[in-house]
Structure formats: structure tokens, C-alpha cells
Amino acid sequence: MRYLIAFVITMLFCTVAQAEIRTTTVEYKHGSAVLEGYLAYDDGIKDKRPGVLVVHEWWGLTQITKKHAEDLARLGYVAFAVDMYGKGIATADPKKAAELSGAFRNDRKLMFSRAMAGLDVLSSHPLVIPDKIAATGYCFGGTTVIELARGHAPVAGVVSFHGSLDTPDPAATKDVKAKVLVLHGAYDPFASWDQIKIFMDEMRRSGADWQMFFYGGAMHSFTNPDADSYGIKGIAYNEKADKRSWQAMKSFLDELFK
């Protein structure tokens, strides 16, 4: 009997050892724009599973966003980090980042359709259950995923990490079907309390199923370990808020997909 138990344990160990997070770059297009996203999944899971879209900060698709996708893959999802700017376009210069993100902040239809191009890539993947997809985003990406909810994109829910909450016409938001989770630094200087109140009123009027968590002591970009290195006032990493917000997202996704 003990030999049988040992054999089973050995086989289980081998199965776990063979499981691996697979990552690959995916080139796709939105109109004439050539984009390159980053796909991650656990190849130890053979069945179809929910997918999670990941939208980057205003810096572009960088290593931190790719890590988010890999961490989601470890949770059992197929994760796709979209490229909002174009293949190879990323920056560490705040002025350039503001210019790149500003093109989308000033054109919410472009923001929505560019994110939808990435969503189409994810939903068409053979390992993804097309009607079980969520979208997560950070900073600029947080704004983007809220726009997906406002625009009735086919997602079950969206999670915004320290995203801007404004929109040109809050009154235009109606009948939001996607569940919304906003994870926000209580000391974030880039979102005024007036803006937060307008967002709350917008969500109430829209009939959305929404939640908003505030993290004491946390400023903008609290999930990015490199935030302090940018030297921008009001931007700082906060380890507690980073870990707590990730747990909140995990619970939210568990509830979405049961």
C-alpha cells in the first residue's frame, strides 16, 4: 500500500512540475495601428477557463504589466496584456506618457475601440470561455476598463487600480451591466473628492453593481514598485495597499466566475 501511495505522490509531483506558465507576444491590429500584446496562461490546465484583460499604465506595456498577466495566469486565468499605444511604444518620460495617454483620454471612443481590439484577441483564444471575461487596468488602464463598462463591452466585470474616474459626460452612462470594482489610494492627489462623488453618482444612476475600496496612506500608482523612481509628487508604491488590492481583485474574480 505504501508503494502505491508513493507512486501516486510521485505522479502528482511530476504533473505539477510539468505545469508551466506559458507566455507569448501576440501581434494584432486596430485599424492601421500595429499592436503587440502579451499572453500568459498555465499549460497545466487543459480545460477552457475565464480570461482576464490587463490594461497598462500610461507608460505603455512594460514589464510590470506583463508580470500582472503572469500572476493572473498563476491564478488559473488566461491573461492578455493589451497594447494601447503600438508595437514597441513605451516610455519612462512623464511628458511623453502624458502625450501618449492624452490622445485616448481626449478621445474616449478611440480608447474604447482600441481596448476592444485586445478584448477580441482574448475572447477568440481557444482556451478562453468567451462569455467569462473580466478586464483589469492600472492608472490609465484603470480609466480604460471603466470605459469598457460604460460602453457595454462584453465583459462580466472590470477592476480599476488607481485609475482616473472622470469621463466627459457622466450623465451619458446608462444600464451598466458589468460589475465594477474600483481600488483607490485615499491620498491620491490626481482624483479630487468632487471627481469621486461625480463617479459615485454616475454609478448609482447607471444601475451598476459597483464597489469602491480606499487604502489609507496610499497615493497614486500604489501597485507599481518602481513608482518612487519616477520622482513625481503624489506617486508612490505602497506595499500594503498593493497586496490588499490584489486580494480584493481575487475575491471579485472568484465571485464573477464562481
N, C-alpha and C positions, 0 to 999 in steps of 0.2 A: 504493500500500500504506500509506504513512504517513497518507493521508487516512482510510483505513479504521480504522487504529489510533486516530487522533484522535477519530473518530466513536464508536468503542466506549468509549474513555475518557470522552468527554463523556456518553454514555448512562449509564455506570456512576455517574458523579458525580451526575447528575440523580436516579438511583434512590436513591442514598444520601441525597441532600439531601432527598428527599421523605419518607424514613422518619422517623418521629417517635414519641416516647413518648407514648402516649395515656393520660390519667388521667381517672377519673370517680368520683364518690361513688355508693355503692350503698346504698340503704335496704333493710333486711330486718328480720325479726322473730325473736325467740326467746320463745315464749310470748307474754306481753303486753308484753315489752320491745321498744321500737323502737330499732334499731341503725343505724349508718351507717358502712360500711366504705369503703375506698379501693382502687380497682382501677387497675393500671398494666400496660401491655403495649406492645410495639413493633409499630406497624401496618405496618412494612416487611416483617414476616414474615407470610406468608399461610397457612402450614400450621399445623395444630394443634401444640401444644407442651406440655411439662410445666408444672405450676402450682406455685407456692410460696406457702404461707400465711405471713403475718407477724403475730406477736402482740406487742403493745406492752408497754412498761414500766409500772410501777404508776401512772405519771402519767396514763395514758389514751392515746388515739390522737392523737398530736401530730405536728408537722412532721418530727421526726427519724424516726418510724416510716414516714411517707409517703415520705421520702427513701429509706429502705431498700427499700420496694416499687419505687420508680422505678429504683434501682440494679439490682435483680433483673431488672426489665424490660429494662434495657440488656444484661443477660447472655443474653437470649433467652427468659425465662420470662414467663408470665402471673402476676403477683403480686397478692395480695389481702391488704391490711392489715385485720384484723378489728377490730371494736369490741366490747370485752368489757363496757363499763360502760353504754352507752346513748347515743343521739344527743346530741351536744353536751356530753357529760360528760367533762371533763378538768380537771386541776388542776396547780398548781405548789406546792401546800401539802403538805408531807410528812405532816402529820396526816390530811388528807383523803385523800391517796393510800393511806395505811395502812388507813384505814377502807374505801375502795372495794375495794382488793385483798384485804383481810382477809375480806370476805364470800365470796370464792371460795377463798381458802386454807383457810378453815374448812369449806368445802363442796365437796369435790373432784368430786362428781357434777355440781354446778352448773357448776364450772369446765370440766369435760369437755363437757357438753352445750352450753354457750354457745360454746365454741370449735368444736364440731361444726356449729353453725348457720352459722358463717362458712365452714367447710370445704364445706358443702353448696352455698353460693353459688359458691365457686371451682370445684368439680368439675362444676357444671352449666353453666359458661360454655362457649359454643360453640367457643372457641379452645383449650380445655384438654383434654388427654388424661386421662380420669378416673382411670386406674389408674397415672398417673405424677405423683404429688403429694407434695411434701415440706412440712414445717412448720418455720418458724424463729421463735424468740422471744427477747426480751431482758428480763432481770431477772424480773419477774412473768410475762412472756411465755415466758421460758425454762422456768419451772416448768410453765406451761400445756402447752407442747409435749411435755414429758416425760410429763405426764399423758395426752396423746393416745397416746403409745406404750404406756404402761402399760395403757390401756383398749382397746387393739387397734383404734384408729381406722384407717380405710383410707388410710394414708399409707405411702410407701416408706421414709421416713426423717425424723428430726427433728434440729434443731440448736438447742442451748441456749447463748445468750450470757449469761454471768454470772447464770444462773438459780439459784434455790434448789433444792436436790436432795432435800429431805425429802418424805416422804409419810406419812400417818397409819399405814399398815400395809405396810411394805416386803415382808413375807412374802407378801402377797396378790398380788404381781406375778408373773405366770407367762406363759411362752411369748410373750415379746415378739418380734414379727415385724419391726417397723420397725427399721431401723438407727439407732443413736443416736450423736450427736456432741455432746460437752459441751466448751465453751470457757470456761475459768475463770481468774480472776485468782489468782495464787499468794498474794497478800496480801489477798484478800477476807475481811474480818472477819465477814461475815454467814453464812459457811459454815464451821463448825468441821471439824477433821480427823476427828472422830468421825462427823460427818454424811457427810463424803466417803467414809469407809470403809464406812459402812452402805449408801450408794448403790452403791459398787463391789460389795459382797456381793450386793445386790439384783439388779444387772445380771448377775452371774455365775450366780446361782441361776435367773434367768429365761431363760437361754439366749440372751440378746440379743447381737447383733453391735454392739459399742459401742466408742467411743474417747473419751479424755478428754485434752485439752491444757491445760497450765498455762502461764501467761505471767508470767515473773518481773517483779517491780516493779509489777504491775497489781493494782489494788483493784477494788471493786465498781463496776459501771456504766462499765467502761473503754472502751466503744464510743460513749458519749454525749459529744460535745464540750461540752455545757452542764453536765456533771456537777459541775464545780467550783463553779459559780454557786449551787448549792443549799445550800452551806455545811453539808453533812452529813459528819461524820467517817467515814472509810472509803470514801467515794465520790469517785472522781476519774477524769478522762479520761486515757487512755494511748494516744498515737498509734501507737506500735509495736505494741502488743497489738491495737489496733483493726484495723490493716492486716493483721497476721498472721492474726488470727482470720477476717477476711473471705476471705483466700486459702484458709484451711483449709476454710471453708464451700464455696467454689467447687470445690475438689477433691472434696469429699464429694458435692456435687450432680452433678458430672461422672461420678463413679463410679456413683451411683444410676441415672442416666439414660443414660449412655454416648452 
